[in-house]
Amino acid sequence: MSSLEYSFDESILAPEGDEIVRAVFTRPLNEGNLREFCEKKGIVSYLPLKKVNRVMRRTYKGKSYQYQNVVLRPMFSSYVFVKMKPDQRADIYHSNAIVRVLGDDVRENQGKLLDEIRLIRQIETIAMTEELEFNTDVKEGDRFLIESGPWQGVYGWLKKKRKRFLWTVEIECVNSLVQATIDPSQYKMSPVEE
C-alpha cells in the first residue's frame, strides 16, 4: 500500500441532486488505491485514517536495532466512503480495487449514513491525538449515552471496569466498535434501556 495522507472533503456530507454517498468494500489493502483513483476521476471519497506505531527492526553491520515509526492506516480495513452519481458507479468498478458497493436501500438510510460519517470524523480527530483500539466484535454489556466531553451524543457499551477510574468502553460505528479507555468521572453518562 502506498503511504496514506490525511484529507477530508466536507462536500461528502452534502450530496446534491441525484448524488448519493455509499460505503464501498475494497479488495484487501486497496483502500488507498481506490481513494487515489476517485481523486483522479473527480469523485469525492473519504478514507478514515488512524495513527499506528510501527516497530521497525534493522540489522546493520551485524548489530540489531529497532525504532518506532508512526504511520497512517485505514481506520476500517477495506472500507471507503464515496459520493457518486448513478452513472459513476461503473467508473469506480474500473479501479480494480473494489469488491462491491454496499447498500441497496441507501436512499432511505442516507441520513443515518451521513450521521455515521460525522461520528467517524469525530473519532478520527480524537484518534490523531489519543491511542484507540478498533474492534469489529460486538459484545453484550451495559449500554449508555455519553452526554458530555468529546464523545457527547454517542452511544457505547461498558466492556470492562479496571480500577475505580478506568473504564474500557466500546463505541458503535459502521458495524464496528471503537474501544477506548476513559475516566468515567470526566464524562456525564446516562444508562439506556434496550
C-alpha positions in Angstrom: 0.0 0.0 0.0 1.3 3.4 -0.8 1.8 5.9 2.0 -1.5 7.5 3.0 -2.1 11.2 3.7 -4.9 12.7 5.7 -7.5 14.6 3.8 -11.3 15.2 4.1 -13.6 16.9 1.7 -16.6 18.4 3.6 -18.8 18.1 0.4 -19.1 14.3 1.0 -21.6 15.3 3.8 -23.8 17.3 1.4 -24.8 15.3 -1.6 -26.7 17.3 -4.2 -29.3 16.3 -6.8 -29.0 12.6 -7.6 -25.7 12.2 -5.8 -25.6 9.6 -3.1 -23.0 8.6 -0.5 -22.2 4.8 -0.5 -19.9 2.6 1.6 -17.6 0.7 -0.8 -16.0 -2.6 0.2 -12.5 -2.9 -1.3 -10.1 -5.7 -2.0 -7.6 -6.1 0.8 -5.0 -3.3 1.1 -6.6 -1.4 -1.8 -8.3 1.5 0.2 -5.6 4.0 -0.8 -5.7 2.9 -4.4 -9.5 3.5 -4.6 -9.1 6.9 -3.0 -6.4 7.9 -5.5 -8.5 6.6 -8.4 -11.5 8.6 -7.2 -9.3 11.7 -6.8 -8.1 11.4 -10.4 -11.7 10.9 -11.7 -13.0 13.9 -9.7 -15.2 11.6 -7.5 -15.4 12.7 -3.8 -14.3 10.0 -1.4 -13.4 9.7 2.3 -11.0 7.2 3.8 -10.9 7.4 7.6 -7.4 7.1 9.0 -5.8 6.4 12.3 -2.2 6.7 13.6 -0.4 3.4 14.2 3.0 2.9 15.8 5.0 0.5 13.7 8.2 -1.1 15.1 10.9 -1.3 12.6 13.7 -3.8 13.1 17.0 -3.5 11.3 20.4 -5.2 11.3 23.4 -3.1 10.3 27.0 -4.5 10.4 25.8 -7.5 12.5 24.1 -5.4 15.1 20.3 -5.4 15.5 18.3 -2.3 16.5 14.8 -1.2 16.3 12.8 2.1 16.2 9.2 3.2 16.2 7.6 4.9 13.2 4.2 6.5 13.3 2.2 5.8 10.1 -1.4 6.4 9.0 -3.5 3.3 8.3 -7.2 2.9 7.4 -9.5 3.0 10.4 -11.7 0.3 9.0 -10.0 -2.2 6.7 -11.5 -2.5 3.3 -14.0 0.4 3.6 -14.1 3.7 1.8 -17.0 6.2 1.6 -17.7 7.5 -1.9 -20.1 10.3 -3.1 -21.2 9.4 -6.6 -23.9 9.9 -9.2 -25.6 6.8 -10.5 -23.6 6.8 -13.8 -20.3 7.0 -11.8 -20.8 3.5 -10.2 -19.4 1.8 -13.3 -16.4 4.1 -13.2 -15.3 3.0 -9.7 -15.5 -0.6 -10.7 -12.8 0.1 -13.3 -10.4 1.0 -10.5 -9.9 -2.8 -10.0 -9.8 -2.1 -6.2 -13.4 -2.8 -5.1 -15.3 -5.9 -4.3 -18.8 -4.3 -4.1 -20.7 -1.2 -3.4 -22.7 -1.7 -0.2 -26.4 -0.8 0.5 -29.3 -1.1 -1.9 -31.6 0.8 0.5 -29.2 3.8 0.6 -31.8 6.4 -0.3 -33.9 5.6 2.8 -30.8 5.4 5.1 -28.8 8.2 3.6 -29.3 10.4 6.7 -28.1 7.7 9.0 -25.0 7.0 6.9 -24.1 10.7 6.9 -24.5 10.8 10.7 -22.2 7.8 11.0 -19.6 9.6 8.8 -19.8 12.6 11.1 -19.2 10.3 14.0 -16.3 8.7 12.2 -14.8 12.2 11.6 -15.1 12.8 15.4 -13.4 9.5 16.2 -10.7 10.2 13.6 -10.0 13.6 15.1 -9.6 12.0 18.6 -7.5 9.1 17.2 -5.0 11.6 15.9 -4.1 12.6 19.4 -5.1 9.6 21.6 -4.5 5.9 21.2 -7.6 4.0 20.3 -8.1 0.3 19.7 -10.6 -0.7 17.0 -12.6 -4.0 17.3 -15.2 -5.5 15.0 -16.6 -7.9 17.5 -19.8 -6.7 19.1 -20.1 -7.7 22.7 -23.1 -7.5 25.1 -22.9 -5.1 28.0 -24.4 -2.1 29.7 -25.4 0.4 27.1 -25.2 4.2 27.9 -25.3 7.6 26.2 -22.4 9.9 26.7 -23.8 13.4 27.5 -20.6 15.5 27.8 -17.0 15.7 26.6 -15.6 14.9 23.2 -17.8 11.8 22.9 -21.0 13.8 23.5 -24.1 12.3 21.9 -22.5 8.9 21.3 -23.9 5.5 22.5 -21.5 3.0 24.0 -21.2 -0.2 26.0 -19.2 -0.8 29.1 -16.8 -3.6 28.4 -14.6 -3.7 31.5 -14.0 -1.8 34.7 -10.4 -1.5 35.6 -9.8 0.1 38.9 -12.2 2.8 40.0 -11.5 5.4 37.3 -10.6 3.4 34.3 -13.4 2.0 32.1 -12.9 0.2 28.8 -15.8 1.2 26.6 -16.9 0.3 23.1 -18.5 2.9 20.9 -20.6 1.6 17.9 -19.8 2.9 14.5 -20.2 1.4 11.0 -20.8 -2.2 12.1 -17.6 -2.0 14.1 -16.7 -0.9 17.6 -14.1 1.6 18.7 -12.6 0.6 22.0 -11.2 3.3 24.3 -10.2 3.6 27.9 -11.9 6.5 29.6 -12.1 8.0 33.1 -15.9 8.0 33.9 -15.5 10.9 36.2 -14.7 13.1 33.2 -17.9 12.3 31.4 -21.6 12.6 32.1 -23.3 9.3 31.2 -26.8 8.0 31.4 -27.9 4.4 31.1 -30.1 3.4 28.1 -32.7 0.7 28.3 -33.0 -1.5 25.2 
